[in-house]
Amino acid sequence: MSPETLAALRGADTPTVCNALEHVMGGRTAEGFTKTPVVCADPALPPIVGFARTAKIRASSPAQKPAAEVRTLRMAYYEYVAEGEGPNVAVIEDTDFPHAIGGFWGEMQVAQHKGLGIAGTLTNGVLRDLGMLDEGYQVIAGSVGPSHAFVHVTELDCPVTVFGMSVRPGDLIHADRHGAVVIPAEHIERMAWAIDVVMRKEVPILTAARAPGFTVEKLKQAWLEADKIS
């Protein structure tokens, strides 16, 4: 991914990126994005952009392995999410969802992931320790809760599903307080152009709508102007 593409993606919210992706694809789609509401650690933070490092967790029952094996898998997880050139995003499926009870994400995990240079987290699991998280690190989660219960990593580097969105290891993720979208590899380098087009097409319509004396005739003219932008 070029620096220009990364900058354009970081400068746009996820709804705009979804619109831009449709522009690149030549039509609308009902797949490739989250489909249920999310909560986030800090709604004011910029979007998360990066390549998915995937894992699965569970918290409703203890791990069926010796403690040493559980710790070894946890350390392997940290090695995995930090590898490569990045930017990397931790994408974690809580297999207890929609009845997730244990928070993997809180003060400790945020500090460790931020220190490792991870761009952010997308999970359908539980978030906790609000008000104690390191500034600048976004966690987009499925719920907020107080306990970690029996939470543990069960699988690494695997296809996952979060909020109805399928994610493969290495997929490019764009996520903010609205949810997330997967940007297919073949479309990545056209996204900066598409974001620019989408945003410029909105200008004539928004300008007309917010001006005094707005009418349907002025709306029609604004749409005609927008259609000329490419």
SVG drawing of the C-alpha trace seen along z (x, -y; Angstrom):
<svg xmlns="http://www.w3.org/2000/svg" viewBox="-39 -32 47 62">
<polyline fill="none" stroke="black" stroke-width="0.4" points="0.0,0.0 1.4,-3.4 1.9,-6.2 -0.6,-8.2 -3.3,-5.5 -2.7,-5.1 -3.0,-8.8 -6.2,-9.0 -7.7,-6.1 -6.7,-7.6 -8.3,-10.9 -11.8,-9.5 -14.4,-8.0 -15.6,-4.4 -18.9,-5.4 -17.0,-7.4 -14.6,-4.5 -17.7,-2.2 -19.0,-4.7 -15.6,-4.9 -15.3,-1.1 -18.7,-1.0 -17.4,-3.6 -14.4,-1.4 -16.5,1.8 -19.0,0.1 -22.0,0.8 -23.4,1.4 -22.8,4.5 -24.3,6.1 -21.2,7.9 -17.7,7.0 -18.7,4.7 -20.0,5.0 -23.8,5.4 -24.5,4.9 -23.8,1.9 -20.4,1.4 -19.0,-0.4 -15.6,-2.1 -13.1,-3.2 -12.9,-6.8 -15.3,-8.0 -13.1,-11.0 -10.1,-9.0 -9.3,-8.8 -10.1,-5.6 -8.1,-2.4 -6.4,-1.4 -4.2,1.7 -3.8,5.3 -5.6,7.9 -3.9,10.1 -6.6,12.5 -7.3,14.7 -10.1,16.3 -10.8,16.1 -13.3,17.6 -14.2,16.6 -17.2,18.6 -15.2,21.7 -11.7,22.4 -9.0,23.4 -8.8,27.2 -5.0,27.0 -2.3,26.7 -1.5,23.2 1.9,23.3 0.4,24.1 -2.1,21.3 0.8,18.8 2.8,20.1 -0.1,19.5 -0.6,16.0 3.1,15.2 2.8,16.6 -0.2,14.3 1.9,11.2 4.7,12.3 2.1,12.9 0.3,9.5 3.6,7.6 5.3,9.2 5.6,7.8 5.8,4.2 2.3,3.2 0.4,1.3 -1.3,4.2 -4.8,4.3 -5.8,6.9 -9.1,8.5 -10.4,10.8 -13.4,13.1 -14.9,13.9 -16.6,17.2 -18.9,16.6 -20.6,13.9 -23.5,12.8 -23.2,13.8 -19.6,12.6 -18.9,12.2 -15.1,11.8 -13.1,8.8 -9.8,9.5 -9.4,5.8 -8.6,3.4 -5.8,1.4 -3.2,4.2 -3.9,5.3 -4.1,1.8 -0.8,0.8 0.9,3.9 -0.6,3.6 0.1,-0.1 3.7,0.5 4.1,3.1 2.9,0.6 -0.4,2.1 -2.7,-0.3 -5.9,0.6 -8.3,3.4 -11.6,4.7 -13.4,7.3 -16.9,8.6 -15.9,9.2 -15.9,7.2 -14.1,4.0 -13.4,2.9 -11.2,0.4 -12.8,-2.7 -11.1,-5.8 -7.8,-3.9 -6.8,-3.0 -3.7,-4.5 -4.6,-7.6 -4.6,-7.2 -5.3,-3.5 -8.8,-2.7 -10.7,0.5 -13.9,1.1 -15.8,3.8 -19.1,5.5 -19.9,4.6 -18.6,3.2 -18.2,5.3 -16.4,5.6 -14.7,9.0 -12.2,11.0 -13.9,14.3 -11.9,17.2 -10.8,15.3 -8.0,17.0 -6.7,17.2 -7.8,20.4 -6.6,19.9 -4.3,17.7 -3.9,16.6 -7.3,17.9 -10.4,16.7 -12.7,14.9 -16.2,13.3 -16.9,10.1 -20.3,8.4 -21.3,10.4 -18.1,9.4 -15.7,12.2 -12.0,11.4 -9.0,13.3 -5.5,12.9 -3.9,10.0 -7.1,8.3 -7.0,4.5 -9.3,3.2 -10.8,-0.3 -12.8,-0.9 -14.2,-3.7 -17.1,-4.3 -19.5,-3.4 -18.1,0.1 -15.6,1.6 -15.1,2.6 -12.7,5.0 -11.0,3.4 -10.2,6.2 -6.5,6.2 -7.3,5.6 -9.0,2.3 -6.5,0.8 -4.5,-1.4 -7.6,-3.0 -9.1,-4.0 -7.3,-7.4 -8.8,-8.4 -12.2,-7.0 -12.4,-8.8 -11.5,-12.1 -14.3,-11.6 -16.9,-10.6 -16.1,-13.7 -16.1,-16.1 -19.4,-14.7 -21.1,-15.6 -20.0,-19.2 -22.6,-20.6 -25.5,-18.9 -24.5,-19.8 -23.7,-23.4 -27.1,-23.8 -29.0,-22.1 -27.5,-24.3 -27.9,-27.6 -31.0,-29.9 -33.8,-29.4 -33.1,-25.7 -35.7,-24.1 -36.3,-20.9 -35.2,-22.5 -31.9,-23.6 -31.5,-20.1 -31.9,-18.7 -29.3,-21.1 -26.9,-20.1 -27.3,-16.5 -26.5,-17.2 -23.4,-19.0 -22.4,-16.1 -22.9,-13.6 -20.2,-15.5 -17.5,-14.9 -15.2,-12.0"/>
</svg>
